[in-house]
Amino acid sequence: MTTTNERNNTMTTLNTLKLVSARQSALSNPVHQRRFKLARKLAEEIEVAKAASEGQVHTVTRSKMITNSEGVREATSTTRKVKEWFWTCEGGKVNVAVRYGSKVIELAKGKNAIELASSAELVPTLQLVRDAVIAGELDEAISSASEKLKKGFKR
């Protein structure tokens, strides 16, 4: 049982904090949601490029619920390989295509990839693209790719 003195001490402690009436707002703007989804995927692709430069394969671990043979649901971890958005062309040049889901984003009219002189430029280029996405420079292209994806789900 709390006494009046203990309750007053609690209120004194709370009075040292700045209390406000607030609600946490979700990212309700779909443009921002798509922008940050692509930024997360670009960060993942940067990790893939770093691993490839070291001769390794980057995998992502995710948790998933499965039902075992006894009918009990349990959490397990699975790994999956992340698909590379880049490939080497003739002459040692590297091309990078930016994807939103399964759709390749058109970066400029009729241009869907970035050509690099070597794989050493890959990580800095992906970081520049990520910065451009966060700044909103590709919002129109992302929206277009998102609409194409949505059409694929309609029956």
C-alpha positions in Angstrom: 0.0 0.0 0.0 1.4 3.4 -0.9 1.3 6.2 1.4 0.6 9.9 0.6 4.3 10.7 1.1 5.4 8.0 -1.4 2.8 9.3 -3.9 4.2 12.9 -3.5 7.7 11.6 -4.2 6.6 10.0 -7.4 4.9 13.2 -8.5 8.0 15.2 -7.7 10.0 12.8 -9.9 7.5 13.1 -12.7 7.5 16.9 -12.4 11.2 16.8 -13.5 10.2 15.5 -16.9 8.5 17.4 -19.7 5.1 15.7 -20.0 3.1 16.2 -23.2 -0.1 15.0 -24.8 1.1 13.2 -27.9 0.2 10.5 -30.4 2.7 8.5 -32.3 1.9 8.9 -36.0 2.7 6.1 -38.4 4.4 6.9 -41.8 1.0 7.4 -43.4 2.3 9.2 -46.5 2.6 6.4 -49.1 5.4 8.4 -50.9 7.5 8.4 -47.8 6.8 4.7 -47.2 7.9 3.7 -50.6 11.0 6.0 -50.4 12.1 4.4 -47.1 11.4 0.9 -48.3 13.7 1.5 -51.3 16.3 3.1 -49.0 16.3 0.0 -46.8 16.7 -2.3 -49.8 19.6 -0.1 -51.1 21.3 -0.4 -47.7 20.9 -4.2 -48.0 22.3 -4.0 -51.5 25.3 -2.0 -50.3 26.0 -4.9 -47.9 25.8 -7.3 -50.8 28.3 -5.3 -52.8 30.7 -5.1 -49.9 30.5 -8.9 -49.4 31.0 -9.5 -53.1 34.1 -7.3 -53.1 35.5 -9.5 -50.3 34.6 -12.7 -52.2 31.7 -13.6 -49.8 28.0 -14.1 -50.2 25.7 -11.8 -48.2 22.7 -13.6 -46.6 19.9 -12.2 -44.5 18.4 -14.1 -41.5 14.7 -13.8 -40.8 12.5 -15.4 -38.2 9.4 -17.3 -39.2 6.7 -19.2 -37.4 6.2 -22.8 -38.5 4.0 -25.6 -37.2 6.0 -28.7 -36.2 4.9 -32.3 -36.5 3.2 -32.2 -33.1 1.0 -29.2 -34.2 2.8 -26.7 -32.1 3.8 -23.3 -33.7 7.4 -22.4 -33.0 9.8 -19.7 -34.2 12.7 -20.7 -36.5 15.4 -18.7 -38.3 16.0 -19.1 -41.9 18.6 -17.5 -44.2 18.1 -16.3 -47.7 20.5 -15.0 -50.2 20.0 -11.4 -51.4 19.7 -11.0 -55.1 22.4 -8.8 -56.6 21.2 -5.8 -58.6 24.6 -5.5 -60.4 26.4 -7.5 -63.0 29.6 -7.4 -65.0 29.5 -6.6 -68.7 32.0 -7.0 -71.5 35.1 -5.1 -70.9 34.9 -5.4 -67.1 32.3 -2.6 -66.8 29.7 -3.1 -64.1 26.0 -2.2 -64.5 23.6 -1.6 -61.6 19.8 -1.7 -62.0 17.8 -0.2 -59.1 14.7 -2.4 -58.2 11.5 -1.7 -56.4 10.2 -5.1 -55.6 10.6 -7.1 -58.8 10.4 -4.0 -61.1 13.4 -2.2 -62.4 13.2 1.5 -61.9 13.6 3.8 -64.9 16.2 6.3 -63.7 15.9 8.5 -66.7 13.8 8.3 -69.9 14.8 5.0 -71.5 17.6 4.4 -69.0 17.2 1.6 -66.4 20.8 1.0 -65.2 24.0 2.8 -64.1 27.2 1.9 -65.9 30.4 1.9 -63.8 34.0 1.6 -64.9 34.8 -1.0 -62.3 33.4 -2.8 -59.3 35.4 -0.5 -57.0 32.8 2.2 -57.8 29.9 0.1 -56.8 29.5 0.8 -53.1 29.9 4.6 -53.4 27.5 4.7 -56.3 24.9 2.7 -54.4 25.3 5.1 -51.5 24.7 8.1 -53.8 21.6 6.4 -55.1 20.4 5.8 -51.6 21.0 9.5 -50.7 19.0 10.5 -53.9 16.1 8.3 -52.9 16.0 9.7 -49.3 16.1 13.2 -50.8 13.1 12.3 -52.9 14.7 12.6 -56.3 13.3 9.2 -57.5 9.8 9.6 -56.0 8.1 9.7 -59.5 10.0 6.6 -60.7 9.3 4.7 -57.5 5.5 5.5 -57.7 5.5 4.3 -61.3 7.2 1.0 -60.3 4.8 0.7 -57.4 1.8 1.1 -59.6 3.1 -1.6 -62.0 3.6 -4.0 -59.0 0.0 -3.3 -57.8 -1.4 -4.1 -61.3 0.3 -7.5 -61.0 -1.7 -8.4 -57.9 -5.1 -7.5 -59.3 -7.2 -10.3 -60.8 
